[in-house]
Amino acid sequence: MTADHPEKICDQISDGILEAIGVAESGGIHLETFGTNTIEEDKILEAVKASFDFRPPAIIDQLELKRPVFKQTAAYGHFGRPEFT
């Protein structure tokens, strides 16, 4: 599997990321492919770790979580509010 030649590695995947308050690096990453993987889960995990930065500030930046749009829905959500439909 290379960046310029991706292959199907699984049909389903679920992840779990262990975070601790005040710690820069994630405490652990767990992947579950439900037996649908075509390559070893360890290799998938290596690729995930090499491709994504799981530090909390990096996640905030990658997902743009500080955009003002989230302030509007922080209280009471967006359901039933005409300004979000």
C-alpha positions as CSV (number, residue, x, y, z in Angstrom):
1,M,0.0,0.0,0.0
2,T,1.5,3.3,-1.0
3,A,0.1,6.9,-1.2
4,D,0.0,6.8,-5.0
5,H,-1.5,3.3,-5.2
6,P,-4.1,2.9,-2.4
7,E,-5.8,-0.5,-2.1
8,K,-8.9,-1.6,-0.3
9,I,-7.8,-2.5,3.2
10,C,-11.1,-3.3,4.8
11,D,-14.9,-3.0,4.4
12,Q,-15.5,-1.8,8.0
13,I,-13.4,0.0,10.6
14,S,-14.0,1.4,14.0
15,D,-11.4,3.3,16.0
16,G,-10.9,4.3,19.6
17,I,-8.5,7.0,20.8
18,L,-7.4,7.2,24.4
19,E,-6.7,10.8,25.5
20,A,-5.6,12.1,28.8
21,I,-6.0,15.7,30.0
22,G,-2.7,17.6,30.0
23,V,-0.9,15.0,27.9
24,A,0.3,16.1,24.4
25,E,0.3,12.6,22.8
26,S,-2.7,10.2,22.6
27,G,-2.5,7.4,25.1
28,G,-3.4,4.8,22.5
29,I,-5.2,4.0,19.4
30,H,-7.3,0.9,18.8
31,L,-8.7,-0.2,15.5
32,E,-11.3,-2.9,14.9
33,T,-11.9,-4.1,11.3
34,F,-14.5,-6.8,12.2
35,G,-12.5,-9.4,10.2
36,T,-13.0,-7.4,6.9
37,N,-9.3,-6.4,6.6
38,T,-7.2,-7.5,3.6
39,I,-3.9,-6.7,5.3
40,E,-2.8,-7.0,8.9
41,E,-4.4,-4.7,11.4
42,D,-0.9,-3.7,12.7
43,K,0.0,-2.4,9.2
44,I,-3.3,-0.4,9.1
45,L,-2.6,1.1,12.5
46,E,0.9,2.1,11.3
47,A,-0.6,3.8,8.3
48,V,-3.2,5.6,10.4
49,K,-0.5,6.8,12.9
50,A,1.6,8.1,10.0
51,S,-1.3,9.8,8.3
52,F,-3.1,11.6,11.1
53,D,-2.0,13.8,14.0
54,F,-4.1,12.8,17.1
55,R,-2.8,15.5,19.4
56,P,-5.8,17.6,20.7
57,P,-4.6,20.9,19.2
58,A,-4.0,19.3,15.8
59,I,-7.5,17.8,15.8
60,I,-8.9,21.2,16.6
61,D,-7.0,22.7,13.7
62,Q,-7.7,19.9,11.2
63,L,-11.5,20.0,11.9
64,E,-11.6,23.8,12.2
65,L,-13.4,23.5,15.5
66,K,-12.8,27.1,16.5
67,R,-15.0,28.4,13.7
68,P,-17.7,30.7,15.0
69,V,-20.4,28.6,13.6
70,F,-20.1,26.2,16.6
71,K,-20.8,29.0,19.1
72,Q,-24.3,29.4,17.6
73,T,-25.2,25.7,18.3
74,A,-23.3,25.2,21.5
75,A,-26.5,25.9,23.5
76,Y,-29.7,24.2,22.5
77,G,-28.3,22.7,19.3
78,H,-29.6,23.3,15.8
79,F,-32.8,21.2,15.7
80,G,-36.0,23.3,15.2
81,R,-34.1,26.5,14.7
82,P,-35.0,28.2,11.4
83,E,-31.6,29.9,11.0
84,F,-30.0,26.5,10.5
85,T,-32.5,25.0,8.0
